[in-house]
Amino acid sequence: SLGIHGPSTFLDKACIHQEDSDIMRKGIERLGAFIMRSDKMLILYTELYLSKLWTIYEVAASLTLNGGASIHVIHMNNSVLL
């Protein structure tokens, strides 16, 4: 440890490679470790969110490890993004 304390953030869009399938697979294989160390999950929900298997896995793992109260969902519609 470097003696640095405070919250850390795992952002799957940034931490899971979106194009290289080998790097993506390695990141997905480590999702459980990230989720196990997380107290909360924030989902920025779009219609694409549940179309990827690993996002369903993230939700299921978080529910199993931390319960539903730890998951917060913000619906991102196009008007919010403009």
CORCORPE-V606040 format. One line per field, one symbol per residue. burial: # if it has 24 or more other ideal C-beta (glycine too) atoms within 12 Angstrom, else .. A space follows every 50 residues. Layout:
burial->???
This chain:
burial->.........#.#...#..........##..#..##..#..#.#....... ...##.###.##..#.....#...........
